[in-house]
Amino acid sequence: MRRHRFKHFLRERNEFSKDGAEDLLSVSEYYGVKPRSEAFETEEHESRAESLVGYRVVQRGDLVMNYMLAWKGAYGVSDHDGIVSPAYSVFEVDDRVVDQRFLHHKTRSQDMRAAFRARSKGIIESRLRLYPDNLLAMEVSLPDLPTQKRIAAFLDRETARIDALIEKKQRFLAMADERWRATLNHAVFPHSPDWSCLPDGWRKVQLKYLTDQRRPIMYGIVLPGPNV
């Protein structure tokens, strides 16, 4: 295990888009770096900027960091080519010193996040900034390259397995919710799934006939009384 300064294997990439035609990438504390179209399921993935010309170019394997939110973990090694906001930092990784996937997992660890937070500058938490010079001056312990690759491969497999289990559970919950709704619908309307059709003996009544006319319905927030 040897200690290296980040400047020994990172070089800031100062390349900018000439036409803004590249895929726009998103950087998050939750998932690292991914295409913005995958990060947002709706049309929100479209940038609010009128033009993406001048956005920073990212190449697969680069470390991308939102230096304004590095203290929260908004960074990661990109698996995609694309562009990011010119306000972000992009670093080319020297894979002769550090495995790119290992660097991704290493920097997203709790210990590394705490170290980034400690080196960030700002008078209050929301103003903390980890500027490129501060990052490059930091040190990190690295095992030899073969060990890095083995660790990264293991973490990639385990992460993929956990993600698959989460997705499976989410599908199960969605199916359970759909089945519950179908069961409820059949119990209330056994002869028709159409909620406009009422079972025999049922009738529609306006809500005003079910309330005390002397106490009209009030809308707003109900605050608990002293005995609640």
N, C-alpha and C positions, 0 to 999 in steps of 0.2 A: 504494500500500500504506500503510495507516494502522494505528497501534497503538490498541487499545481495551482498556479494562478489562472483565473479564467482567461486572461489575456494570452496565455500560452497555447490555447486551442480554440479561441474565438476571435473572429475578425469581423468588425462591423461591416455589413453589406450596405453600401450607399448607391444602390441602383433604383431608378425610378421609372415607372411606366410612361411610355411615350404616347400611348393611345388609350389607355384605360380598358383594354379589351380582355385582360387576364381575369381569371376567377377571383372574386372578392372573398377573402378569408376572414373568419371571426376568431377572436382570442378570448378565452373564458377561464375563470378559475375552476370551473366544473369539468371541462373536457379538454382543455388545452387549445389546440388549433384545429379547425375544420372549416370546410367551405361554408360560407354564410347561408347558402341555400339549404344546407342540411341542418344548420343550427336553428333556423326559424322555419316552421312549417307553413307559415302564411307568407304573404307578399312583403312582410316586414324585412325579408332578407335583402330587398333592394335598398341600396345606399341612399341616404337623404342628400348626398352631395350631387351637384349638377353634373360633375365630371369626375372620373377616377384617374384622369391624367395627373401624373406627379405622385401617385401612391407608391409606397415602397414595394419593390419586387421581392418575393419570397420564393426560394427554391426548396424542393423536397430535401429534408435533412437540416434545414436552417432552424436555429433557435429564435423564436419570435416572442417578444415581450412587450406588454403594455406597461411601460415603466411607471405610469401613474397608479396602477393597481397591482404591481408586482408583490407588494406586501400582502395581498389577498390570494396570490397564486395565479394571476392572469398571465400565463406564459406557457410555452411548451415547444417541443421539437415538431415541426410540421411534416406531415406525410404527403403534403400536396404542394404543387406549384401554384402561385397566385400572387395577389397583392393585398396589402393591409394599409391602414391609415398611415399617413406620413408622420403622425405623432408617435408611432410605435418604434421599437428598436428591433432590428433584424441582424442576426449574427450568423456568419458562415462557420461551420464546425469542422475542425481538422480531425478527420476520422483516423489519422495515424496516432493520435493521442487518446481520443475518447470515442467510444461507440455511441452513435447518435441516439439509439433507442435507450441505452443505459443512461445517457445524459438526460433524456426526457424523464425517466423514472426517478433519477437521482434528484433533479431539481424540483420535482413535484412532491418530494417527501416532506413530512412535517418539519424535520430538522432544517432542511434547506430553505423552506419557506420562512422559518423563524430567523434564519441568518440573513435572508434578503430583507426582511422587515427591519432587523437591527441596523442594517447598512443604509436604509432609506432615509432621506432627508425631508424634514417638514416640521412645522410647528404643532400641527395636530394630526390625528390619524388619517383623516380624509384628505390631507394635503401631502402625505408621504410620497416621495418620488425616489425610484432607484435609477439614477442616471447611468448611462453606459460606462463612464469612467469609474464609477463606484463599483459596478458589477465586475468589470475587468480586473480591478485591483484585488478582488476577493480570492480566497484560496478554497480549494476543495480536495478531499482525499479520493484518489482513484486507484483501484486495483489494476493489474496488468490487463491488456486488451482481451486475451482469451477469457479471462474471468468475467470481464465486463459483458462480453457477448453471451456467456452462459447465463448470467444473472438476468440480462435483458430478455433473453429468449424465455426463461422461466416466468418472468413477470408478464410478458406479453401473453403467454398461454393462460396463466391464471386470470389475468384481466379479461381475456376473451371468454373464458369459462364463466366467470362471475357475471359478465354482461349478458351472456346467453341465458343464465338462470334468471336474471332480473327480467329479461324480455319474456321468458316463458311464464313467469309469475304474473306479469302484466297482462299477457294474453288470457291466462286463466281467470284473472279478476274481471276482465272485460266480458268473457264468456259467462261467468257466474252472474254478473250484473244483467246481461241480456236475458239469461234464463229466468232470473228473478222477476224481471219486468214482464216476461211472457207469462209466467205463472200467475202474477198479480192480475194481468189483463184477462187471463182466462177465468180466474176466480170471480172477477167483477162482471165481466161480459162473456159468459161461456158460449154464447151463440154467435158473437161477432166481435172481431178485433176493432171495430169502428167505435170510437168513444162517443160518437154522436148518437149511437143506437143504445137505448137503455133496456135492461132486462124487464120481463113482465112484472108489473106491480110497482115499478119505479116511476118517478115523475120528476120533472125539472121544476125547481123552485128558486125564485130570486132570493138572493142573500138577505135582502131587507126584511123578508118575512120570517127569517130565522133569528133575528136580533130584536132586542128591546128598542122600540122606536124612540123611547125617552132617553136612550143612551146611544147616540149615533156612533158609528164606527170611526175611530180615530187612527190616523196614520202617523208613525214616527217611532222614536226609540223609547222603549219602556224601561224605566229605571227601577231597580228593586227597592222595596220599602225597608224600613228599619228592622223588620222581623224576618227578612229573607237572608 
